[in-house]
């Protein structure tokens, strides 16, 4: 395994141990790779505070990134050195910080919101209505579970919110029936797929087993369903442990 692969695997392992969200891990990996490429693909253990400061200055002066983007890159590199390499960074010295720009927020009028919602239907409409009517963030909505909804009380319980806390928000009355219909469709899909549940180990033999604490992505679940429905593994799959 190449040093790059070993480093990225270590980043993945440490992110799982720290229970970072998959999205945060993806962003950190991206910044770490940009940092390495910026310094000629040298290994981060051979770099230090001057190179980190130079990279962050490059983002502010050459790439013209926002202050929040530069801070995100800094957080990724702090994670890399303190958690992955076990060598916390010291003072970065002279560097250029990106300047925050004050902007007036853009808020859609009620007519504009209605026009946007009028272009949506099905699940996409339901997601947009929850974002607008219940105040959910995008990933909070997309990761909702059936047991997070209490339609009798008109509540949505959010377990993994931004910042790691939990909160309760209200379900708009206009969405209760739509949510019941959607849950009914989800139940029908579950009942259709349940008879094939005993074949899931067979599917995992071909597709590989997700790592512990690794989320089951829609793409992976779609591949499992494809195998269960057709009996044929995807063309790019081979049994686990096979080398050819």
Secondary structure as a PSIPRED ss2 file (coil, helix, strand):
# PSIPRED VFORMAT (PSIPRED V4.0)

   1 X C   1.000  0.000  0.000
   2 X C   1.000  0.000  0.000
   3 X H   0.000  1.000  0.000
   4 X H   0.000  1.000  0.000
   5 X H   0.000  1.000  0.000
   6 X H   0.000  1.000  0.000
   7 X H   0.000  1.000  0.000
   8 X H   0.000  1.000  0.000
   9 X H   0.000  1.000  0.000
  10 X H   0.000  1.000  0.000
  11 X H   0.000  1.000  0.000
  12 X H   0.000  1.000  0.000
  13 X H   0.000  1.000  0.000
  14 X H   0.000  1.000  0.000
  15 X H   0.000  1.000  0.000
  16 X H   0.000  1.000  0.000
  17 X H   0.000  1.000  0.000
  18 X C   1.000  0.000  0.000
  19 X C   1.000  0.000  0.000
  20 X C   1.000  0.000  0.000
  21 X C   1.000  0.000  0.000
  22 X H   0.000  1.000  0.000
  23 X H   0.000  1.000  0.000
  24 X H   0.000  1.000  0.000
  25 X H   0.000  1.000  0.000
  26 X H   0.000  1.000  0.000
  27 X H   0.000  1.000  0.000
  28 X H   0.000  1.000  0.000
  29 X H   0.000  1.000  0.000
  30 X H   0.000  1.000  0.000
  31 X H   0.000  1.000  0.000
  32 X H   0.000  1.000  0.000
  33 X H   0.000  1.000  0.000
  34 X H   0.000  1.000  0.000
  35 X H   0.000  1.000  0.000
  36 X H   0.000  1.000  0.000
  37 X H   0.000  1.000  0.000
  38 X H   0.000  1.000  0.000
  39 X C   1.000  0.000  0.000
  40 X C   1.000  0.000  0.000
  41 X C   1.000  0.000  0.000
  42 X C   1.000  0.000  0.000
  43 X C   1.000  0.000  0.000
  44 X H   0.000  1.000  0.000
  45 X H   0.000  1.000  0.000
  46 X H   0.000  1.000  0.000
  47 X C   1.000  0.000  0.000
  48 X C   1.000  0.000  0.000
  49 X H   0.000  1.000  0.000
  50 X H   0.000  1.000  0.000
  51 X H   0.000  1.000  0.000
  52 X H   0.000  1.000  0.000
  53 X H   0.000  1.000  0.000
  54 X H   0.000  1.000  0.000
  55 X H   0.000  1.000  0.000
  56 X H   0.000  1.000  0.000
  57 X H   0.000  1.000  0.000
  58 X H   0.000  1.000  0.000
  59 X H   0.000  1.000  0.000
  60 X H   0.000  1.000  0.000
  61 X H   0.000  1.000  0.000
  62 X C   1.000  0.000  0.000
  63 X C   1.000  0.000  0.000
  64 X C   1.000  0.000  0.000
  65 X C   1.000  0.000  0.000
  66 X C   1.000  0.000  0.000
  67 X H   0.000  1.000  0.000
  68 X H   0.000  1.000  0.000
  69 X H   0.000  1.000  0.000
  70 X H   0.000  1.000  0.000
  71 X H   0.000  1.000  0.000
  72 X H   0.000  1.000  0.000
  73 X H   0.000  1.000  0.000
  74 X H   0.000  1.000  0.000
  75 X H   0.000  1.000  0.000
  76 X H   0.000  1.000  0.000
  77 X H   0.000  1.000  0.000
  78 X H   0.000  1.000  0.000
  79 X H   0.000  1.000  0.000
  80 X H   0.000  1.000  0.000
  81 X H   0.000  1.000  0.000
  82 X H   0.000  1.000  0.000
  83 X H   0.000  1.000  0.000
  84 X H   0.000  1.000  0.000
  85 X C   1.000  0.000  0.000
  86 X C   1.000  0.000  0.000
  87 X C   1.000  0.000  0.000
  88 X C   1.000  0.000  0.000
  89 X C   1.000  0.000  0.000
  90 X C   1.000  0.000  0.000
  91 X C   1.000  0.000  0.000
  92 X C   1.000  0.000  0.000
  93 X C   1.000  0.000  0.000
  94 X C   1.000  0.000  0.000
  95 X C   1.000  0.000  0.000
  96 X C   1.000  0.000  0.000
  97 X C   1.000  0.000  0.000
  98 X C   1.000  0.000  0.000
  99 X C   1.000  0.000  0.000
 100 X C   1.000  0.000  0.000
 101 X C   1.000  0.000  0.000
 102 X C   1.000  0.000  0.000
 103 X C   1.000  0.000  0.000
 104 X C   1.000  0.000  0.000
 105 X C   1.000  0.000  0.000
 106 X C   1.000  0.000  0.000
 107 X C   1.000  0.000  0.000
 108 X C   1.000  0.000  0.000
 109 X C   1.000  0.000  0.000
 110 X H   0.000  1.000  0.000
 111 X H   0.000  1.000  0.000
 112 X H   0.000  1.000  0.000
 113 X H   0.000  1.000  0.000
 114 X H   0.000  1.000  0.000
 115 X H   0.000  1.000  0.000
 116 X H   0.000  1.000  0.000
 117 X H   0.000  1.000  0.000
 118 X C   1.000  0.000  0.000
 119 X C   1.000  0.000  0.000
 120 X C   1.000  0.000  0.000
 121 X C   1.000  0.000  0.000
 122 X H   0.000  1.000  0.000
 123 X H   0.000  1.000  0.000
 124 X H   0.000  1.000  0.000
 125 X H   0.000  1.000  0.000
 126 X H   0.000  1.000  0.000
 127 X H   0.000  1.000  0.000
 128 X H   0.000  1.000  0.000
 129 X H   0.000  1.000  0.000
 130 X H   0.000  1.000  0.000
 131 X H   0.000  1.000  0.000
 132 X H   0.000  1.000  0.000
 133 X H   0.000  1.000  0.000
 134 X H   0.000  1.000  0.000
 135 X C   1.000  0.000  0.000
 136 X C   1.000  0.000  0.000
 137 X C   1.000  0.000  0.000
 138 X H   0.000  1.000  0.000
 139 X H   0.000  1.000  0.000
 140 X H   0.000  1.000  0.000
 141 X H   0.000  1.000  0.000
 142 X H   0.000  1.000  0.000
 143 X C   1.000  0.000  0.000
 144 X C   1.000  0.000  0.000
 145 X C   1.000  0.000  0.000
 146 X H   0.000  1.000  0.000
 147 X H   0.000  1.000  0.000
 148 X H   0.000  1.000  0.000
 149 X E   0.000  0.000  1.000
 150 X E   0.000  0.000  1.000
 151 X C   1.000  0.000  0.000
 152 X C   1.000  0.000  0.000
 153 X C   1.000  0.000  0.000
 154 X C   1.000  0.000  0.000
 155 X E   0.000  0.000  1.000
 156 X E   0.000  0.000  1.000
 157 X E   0.000  0.000  1.000
 158 X E   0.000  0.000  1.000
 159 X C   1.000  0.000  0.000
 160 X C   1.000  0.000  0.000
 161 X C   1.000  0.000  0.000
 162 X C   1.000  0.000  0.000
 163 X C   1.000  0.000  0.000
 164 X C   1.000  0.000  0.000
 165 X C   1.000  0.000  0.000
 166 X C   1.000  0.000  0.000
 167 X E   0.000  0.000  1.000
 168 X E   0.000  0.000  1.000
 169 X E   0.000  0.000  1.000
 170 X E   0.000  0.000  1.000
 171 X C   1.000  0.000  0.000
 172 X C   1.000  0.000  0.000
 173 X H   0.000  1.000  0.000
 174 X H   0.000  1.000  0.000
 175 X H   0.000  1.000  0.000
 176 X H   0.000  1.000  0.000
 177 X H   0.000  1.000  0.000
 178 X H   0.000  1.000  0.000
 179 X H   0.000  1.000  0.000
 180 X H   0.000  1.000  0.000
 181 X H   0.000  1.000  0.000
 182 X H   0.000  1.000  0.000
 183 X H   0.000  1.000  0.000
 184 X H   0.000  1.000  0.000
 185 X H   0.000  1.000  0.000
 186 X H   0.000  1.000  0.000
 187 X H   0.000  1.000  0.000
 188 X H   0.000  1.000  0.000
 189 X H   0.000  1.000  0.000
 190 X H   0.000  1.000  0.000
 191 X H   0.000  1.000  0.000
 192 X H   0.000  1.000  0.000
 193 X H   0.000  1.000  0.000
 194 X H   0.000  1.000  0.000
 195 X C   1.000  0.000  0.000
 196 X C   1.000  0.000  0.000
 197 X H   0.000  1.000  0.000
 198 X H   0.000  1.000  0.000
 199 X H   0.000  1.000  0.000
 200 X H   0.000  1.000  0.000
 201 X H   0.000  1.000  0.000
 202 X H   0.000  1.000  0.000
 203 X H   0.000  1.000  0.000
 204 X H   0.000  1.000  0.000
 205 X H   0.000  1.000  0.000
 206 X H   0.000  1.000  0.000
 207 X H   0.000  1.000  0.000
 208 X C   1.000  0.000  0.000
 209 X C   1.000  0.000  0.000
 210 X C   1.000  0.000  0.000
 211 X C   1.000  0.000  0.000
 212 X C   1.000  0.000  0.000
 213 X C   1.000  0.000  0.000
 214 X C   1.000  0.000  0.000
 215 X C   1.000  0.000  0.000
 216 X C   1.000  0.000  0.000
 217 X C   1.000  0.000  0.000
 218 X H   0.000  1.000  0.000
 219 X H   0.000  1.000  0.000
 220 X H   0.000  1.000  0.000
 221 X H   0.000  1.000  0.000
 222 X H   0.000  1.000  0.000
 223 X H   0.000  1.000  0.000
 224 X H   0.000  1.000  0.000
 225 X H   0.000  1.000  0.000
 226 X H   0.000  1.000  0.000
 227 X H   0.000  1.000  0.000
 228 X H   0.000  1.000  0.000
 229 X H   0.000  1.000  0.000
 230 X H   0.000  1.000  0.000
 231 X C   1.000  0.000  0.000
 232 X C   1.000  0.000  0.000
 233 X C   1.000  0.000  0.000
 234 X C   1.000  0.000  0.000
 235 X C   1.000  0.000  0.000
 236 X C   1.000  0.000  0.000
 237 X C   1.000  0.000  0.000
 238 X C   1.000  0.000  0.000
 239 X C   1.000  0.000  0.000
 240 X C   1.000  0.000  0.000
 241 X C   1.000  0.000  0.000
 242 X C   1.000  0.000  0.000
 243 X C   1.000  0.000  0.000
 244 X C   1.000  0.000  0.000
